[in-house]
Each structure stands twice: as C-alpha cells, then as structure tokens.
Amino acid sequence: MTVLEPAREEARDEAGAPASPRIIVAMSGGVDSSLAAALLTEESFEVVGVTMHLAGDASRCCSLEDADDARRVAENLGIRFYVANYTSEFQREVIDVFADEYLAGRTPIPCVACNKRFKFDYLMERAEIFQAKGVATGHYARISRDPASGLFELRRPRDLQKDQTYFLFQLDQAQLSKTFFPLGELTKEEVRERARGLGLGTADKPESQEICFVPGGDYAEVVETIRPEAAQRGGEIVNGQGLVMGRHPGIHRFTVGQRHGLGISSSERLYVIRLDAEARQVVVGPESELAAEGAEVSEVHWIAGAPPRQPIRAKVQIRYRHGGALATLYPLPQDTVRVEFDEPVKAVSPGQAAVFYEAPPSDGDRGERVLGGGWIRG
C-alpha cells in the first residue's frame, strides 16, 4: 500500500538525498486514526501525532480519555505526540452554532464544521509550525489528481459503508494537496485486523454513533443548556391549512420528517413538514407533503475551486445515510445552487448539507467523485 501518491513532491534533505517527510496525524484515540499513524510510520514517514481536545470530558470523543488512548498508541509506534486544546474554539464555532441552528428551525450537522475547521484548518496551521508536509487522518475517503487539469479530486473510499466524503466537501485545493487518507483503500474489518496484528490497543475499541457533545442522544437538552431561553419558546402545531392541532415545547425539539413524539392525535400518520422559527410553528402533514422537487443550496463550495459555467448533472446526497438522488444543478449568483431532482425527494431538511457527486453512468452506481456541496436553505 502506498500512501504518498506520485503527484506529491518528494522531500529531500540538505544534501539533496531523499528525506523522511514529516506528517501530522490527527489521532482521535480510535482505531482508524491509530492505524493511519501506523501505516505512515511503516512507510518511513516522520509521524507526529496530535490529539485535539475539543468537547470536554463529558464528550464521547476527543476527550482526555481518548487522548490517553492515542498517547499509548503513539508510544507503541515510537512517534512524537501532542495534545492541542481547542475546547473554547469548539464551543464557539461548533456547539453554540449547533444550538442556534436548531432555534432557527434548521437541522444542523456539526460534523461538517468540525472536520473542516478543526481537523483541517487548525491542524494545517499546526502542520506549518511543525514544517510538516501535510496532515493525515483516519477518514474513509480517497484523493486523486486529474492528470489533465492538475486539480486534486476527493473521491469515495473503497468501503462505501464507511464513506465519510459527505463531511469533507468543504476541503479546498490547497488542503487536498496536503491531505492524506491512508485508509481509503481499506475496509473497516481490514483496519481492525491490521491494528490487531500491530498490537494497537485501540484495535477493538467501539465506535460512537452519536454527536460527540450529545453523549446521551438528547440534543434538545443540550440546546436548552446552551440557550436556556429555548425552553420558553413553545408554540403551535398546525397543519398545512393553518388549523391548530396542538402545542409544542419548542421547535428545537423537532426536525423535518419526524413522525414520532409530535404530541398530537390524528386519524392519519402525520410528519413534520416544515418549521417556522419566526412564528414558532411546527407544520405537520401527511407523508405525501414531505416530497420536494428541488432545493436551494447556499454557501456552495466547489472542489475544483470554481462553479461550472452551465447546469450539470449530479447525484445529490441530502444527509449522511442518504443514498443520493439524481438531479440537475443550476449555479446561481452568490455561491448558490438550485437543485432540481429527477424525482421528488422526501425530508429535504434546511440546515443539512447537500453534497454533489459526479453523476454515475448508471443509477445503480453511487457516483465516486465529489463535485462540491453546500447548505440546504429551502
């Protein structure tokens, strides 16, 4: 397995001989980042492990306990290791924004902001301080380079069940040129097997399926802790015609597509169709009203650095586990895109990311290359 692609420049020492390139590895204390560090060490890179302490000791990841696990792996590998404290920045840039988005009637996805801002923006700054060639992580994704244009491309990994490209669509060309994903060609089982073979203590460490700073899964409680006024923002539950059907304790407790926990009775199944933060209304309706023919996507970032000059075909993923929907993208001014789906798509939720993938040759293919993405606004 070769982690450093031929397109990346080879480091040399003062005498002109090949030198071991230095790479910063983001070590979360889990098996994926542990093996990423190990693979790079095997290939004679000078690896420096960095754990980012982000969400405090109550977090399910990036905690001091995770830092201890990462430190033990670093000692096993014989590499330098540091802990970088970004708890105040994480609170301000991720957790507070998470709460504010819910109060605005949107469904946020904090993992995108965390990946872009902390694992790359901030870690790239650390890499420059260390005079490192770049940053490596345990993400399941791949990077290639178009031989014709010279542009770097973000692609899905071999293990599609672990595909994390949805969270990485904001990476730019400068970052991609200095980013390494050693696990892109491996499956999760292969990662654990390799980690066991190397004697890494994190080989069988379980994965967290929750947002790291919502360890109990009760995101509404987290919102009310951060923004106590949220608990006082109750309002009406109405249908599409404006008929009041009940009351709710706060729109931050609801998401588009939600069916259970509405607190109202009806002869038909009702779903949350939309949230009106200004009127403090939760609008419900039958499943048929969940379908959307299109969406407006703002703050769009294109991996290539510039938007296409004309409408293009793409497969659009509107949430992490969504299989993607074929659509036509219409670039608009101010980094906005109008998405028109071939067929109506259910539960298109404002606040979630819409990530654009190259339209596959057949509908059975998920598409591999990431074109870009942005935030669903309506």
Residue pairs with C-beta under 8 A, 6 or more apart in sequence:
1 39
1 182
1 185
2 43
3 39
3 40
3 43
3 45
3 136
3 180
3 182
4 21
4 43
4 45
4 180
5 143
5 144
5 145
7 145
8 133
8 177
10 18
10 21
11 18
11 19
11 20
11 21
11 22
11 133
12 18
12 19
13 19
20 44
20 45
20 46
21 45
21 46
21 132
21 133
22 45
22 46
22 47
22 48
22 130
22 131
22 132
22 133
23 40
23 45
23 46
23 47
23 48
23 127
23 132
23 133
23 134
23 135
23 136
23 180
24 48
24 49
24 50
24 123
24 126
24 127
24 130
24 132
24 134
24 135
24 136
25 33
25 36
25 37
25 40
25 47
25 48
25 49
25 50
25 135
25 136
25 137
26 33
26 50
26 51
26 52
26 119
26 123
26 135
26 136
26 137
26 138
27 33
27 34
27 37
27 49
27 50
27 51
27 70
27 73
27 74
27 81
28 51
28 52
28 61
28 62
28 66
28 70
28 138
29 51
29 61
29 62
29 63
29 65
29 66
29 67
29 68
29 69
29 70
29 73
29 202
29 205
30 61
30 66
30 69
30 138
30 202
30 205
30 207
31 138
31 191
31 192
31 195
31 200
31 202
31 203
31 204
31 205
32 138
32 139
32 140
32 183
32 191
33 70
33 137
33 138
34 69
34 70
34 73
34 138
34 195
34 200
34 202
34 203
35 138
35 182
35 183
35 191
35 194
35 195
35 198
35 200
36 136
36 137
36 138
36 181
36 182
36 183
37 47
37 49
37 73
37 74
37 77
37 79
37 136
38 73
38 77
38 194
38 195
38 198
38 200
39 182
39 183
39 194
40 47
40 136
40 180
40 182
41 47
41 77
41 78
41 79
47 77
47 79
47 80
48 79
48 80
48 81
48 82
48 130
48 132
49 70
49 73
49 74
49 77
49 79
49 80
49 81
49 82
50 81
50 82
50 83
50 84
50 123
50 126
51 62
51 66
51 67
51 70
51 71
51 81
51 82
51 83
51 84
52 62
52 83
52 84
52 86
52 118
52 119
52 122
52 123
53 62
53 63
53 64
53 67
53 83
53 84
53 85
53 86
53 87
54 62
54 86
54 87
54 90
54 94
54 114
54 118
54 212
55 61
55 62
55 63
55 87
55 90
55 95
55 212
55 213
56 63
56 87
56 213
57 63
57 64
57 65
58 213
58 215
59 212
59 213
59 215
60 208
60 210
60 212
60 215
61 208
61 212
62 212
67 83
69 201
69 202
69 205
70 81
71 81
71 83
72 201
73 200
73 201
73 202
74 80
74 81
75 81
76 198
76 199
76 200
76 201
84 122
84 126
86 118
86 122
89 117
89 118
89 122
90 114
90 118
93 113
93 117
94 110
94 113
94 114
94 117
94 118
94 213
95 110
95 213
95 222
95 226
96 226
97 108
97 110
97 113
98 108
98 110
98 211
98 213
98 219
98 222
98 223
98 226
99 222
99 223
99 226
99 227
99 230
99 252
100 227
101 107
101 108
101 351
102 108
102 219
102 220
102 223
102 230
102 251
102 252
103 223
103 227
103 230
103 233
103 251
103 252
103 277
104 277
104 351
105 251
105 274
105 275
105 276
105 277
105 350
106 275
106 349
106 350
106 351
107 255
107 256
107 349
107 350
107 351
107 352
108 351
108 352
109 167
109 319
109 320
109 351
109 352
109 353
110 211
110 213
111 167
111 211
112 166
112 167
112 169
112 170
112 353
115 139
115 167
115 168
115 170
116 168
116 170
116 171
119 135
119 137
120 135
120 171
120 175
120 179
123 135
124 134
124 135
124 175
124 178
127 133
127 134
127 135
127 178
133 178
134 177
134 178
134 179
134 180
135 178
135 179
135 180
136 179
136 180
136 181
136 182
137 179
137 180
137 181
138 182
138 183
139 164
139 167
139 168
139 181
139 183
140 157
140 159
140 162
140 163
140 164
140 181
140 183
140 184
140 188
141 154
141 155
141 156
141 157
141 163
141 164
141 165
141 168
141 181
141 184
142 154
142 155
142 156
142 157
142 158
142 181
142 184
142 185
143 152
143 153
143 154
143 155
143 176
143 179
143 180
143 181
143 184
144 152
144 153
144 155
145 151
145 152
145 153
146 152
146 153
149 304
151 173
151 303
151 304
151 305
152 173
152 176
152 177
152 303
153 176
153 303
153 369
153 370
154 165
154 168
154 169
154 171
154 176
154 303
154 369
154 370
155 165
155 184
155 368
155 369
155 370
156 163
156 165
156 357
156 366
156 367
156 368
156 370
157 163
157 164
157 165
157 181
157 183
157 184
157 185
158 184
158 185
158 186
158 187
159 186
159 187
159 188
160 366
161 187
161 188
162 187
162 188
165 355
165 370
166 317
166 320
166 353
166 355
167 320
167 353
168 370
169 301
169 303
169 353
169 355
169 356
169 370
169 372
169 373
170 301
170 373
171 179
171 303
172 301
172 303
172 305
173 303
173 304
173 305
176 303
183 191
186 194
192 203
192 204
195 202
195 203
196 203
196 204
210 217
211 219
213 222
214 222
220 250
220 252
220 253
223 230
223 252
224 230
224 231
224 250
224 252
230 250
230 252
231 249
231 250
233 250
233 251
233 252
233 280
234 247
234 248
234 249
234 250
234 280
235 247
235 248
235 250
235 251
235 279
235 280
235 281
235 282
236 244
236 246
236 247
236 248
236 279
236 280
236 281
236 282
237 244
237 245
237 246
237 247
237 248
237 262
237 263
237 264
237 281
237 282
237 284
238 244
238 245
238 281
238 282
238 283
238 284
239 245
239 270
239 283
239 284
239 285
240 273
240 283
240 285
240 289
245 264
245 266
245 284
246 262
246 263
246 264
247 263
248 254
248 263
248 282
251 275
251 276
251 277
251 280
251 281
251 282
253 261
254 262
254 272
254 275
254 282
255 272
255 275
255 349
256 272
256 273
256 274
256 275
256 290
256 347
256 348
256 349
256 350
257 271
257 272
257 290
257 346
257 347
257 349
258 271
258 272
259 269
259 270
259 271
259 272
262 270
262 272
262 282
262 284
264 270
264 284
268 286
269 286
269 287
270 284
270 285
270 286
271 284
271 285
271 286
271 287
271 289
271 290
271 347
272 282
272 283
272 284
273 283
273 284
273 285
273 289
273 290
274 283
275 281
275 282
275 283
275 350
276 282
276 283
287 346
290 346
290 347
291 344
291 345
291 346
292 341
292 344
292 345
292 346
292 348
293 340
293 341
293 344
294 327
294 338
294 339
294 340
294 341
295 318
295 338
295 339
295 341
295 348
295 354
295 376
295 377
295 378
296 336
296 337
296 338
296 339
296 376
296 377
296 378
297 336
297 337
297 338
297 339
297 354
297 373
297 374
297 375
297 376
297 377
298 334
298 335
298 336
298 374
298 375
298 377
299 335
299 374
299 375
300 307
300 331
300 335
300 336
300 337
300 372
300 373
300 374
301 335
301 372
301 373
301 374
302 308
302 371
302 372
303 370
303 371
303 372
304 371
304 372
307 331
307 335
307 337
307 372
308 329
308 331
309 331
310 331
311 328
311 329
311 330
311 331
312 328
312 329
312 359
312 371
313 326
313 327
313 328
313 329
313 359
314 326
314 327
314 328
314 329
314 356
314 357
314 358
314 359
314 367
314 371
315 324
315 325
315 326
315 327
315 356
315 357
315 358
315 359
315 360
315 366
315 367
316 324
316 325
316 326
316 327
316 329
316 339
316 341
316 354
316 355
316 356
316 357
317 323
317 324
317 325
317 354
317 355
317 357
318 325
318 345
318 347
318 348
318 349
318 352
318 353
318 354
318 376
319 347
319 349
319 352
319 353
323 366
324 357
324 366
324 367
325 341
325 342
325 343
325 345
326 341
326 342
326 343
326 359
326 363
327 339
327 340
327 341
327 342
328 339
328 340
328 342
329 337
329 338
329 339
329 356
330 337
330 338
330 339
330 340
331 337
332 338
335 374
336 374
337 356
337 374
339 354
348 376
349 376
350 376
350 377
350 378
351 375
351 376
352 375
352 376
353 373
353 374
353 375
353 376
354 373
354 374
354 375
354 376
355 370
355 372
355 373
356 370
356 371
356 372
356 373
357 366
357 367
357 368
357 369
357 370
357 371
358 367
358 368
358 369
358 370
358 371
359 367
360 366
360 367
360 368
